[in-house]
């Protein structure tokens, strides 16, 4: 059976016997090296199928708050955590200002004392924040164990 194809280089039409499919040849017009490929058989119009349809995706239902979240919402938990964070940040800023404002005087003792006080304030802020974070985590664990 005779099969027709089109050259990918010059778009010229050519024909070959279907027994030559897969073999190397040259375009009769431009002599470009081509592989003889038989075109895919046409699908009769009655056999064409619709693409598969996907069922609509529904978002997952919102889960109710956990007991721990309900307990937190009913207390001043969030405000306390925010207050501790703000107080720690304020202490850190005060410490940084104390370090920056250290006098550059020939008397090394005054400058060193100011820098030392600033560093001590920053360390205190970090210790306070971490301590309260641990306390809140322990409270969460205890509440979760009771729930």
Buried (B, 14 or more C-beta within 10 A) or exposed (E): EEBEBEBEEEEEEBEBEEEEEEEEBEBEEEEEEBEBEBEEEEEEEEEEEEEEEEEEEEEEEEEEEEEBEEBBEEEEBEEBBEEBEEBBEEBBEBBBEBBEEBEEEEEEEEBEBBBEBBBEBBEBBBEBBEEBBEEBEEBBEEBEEEE
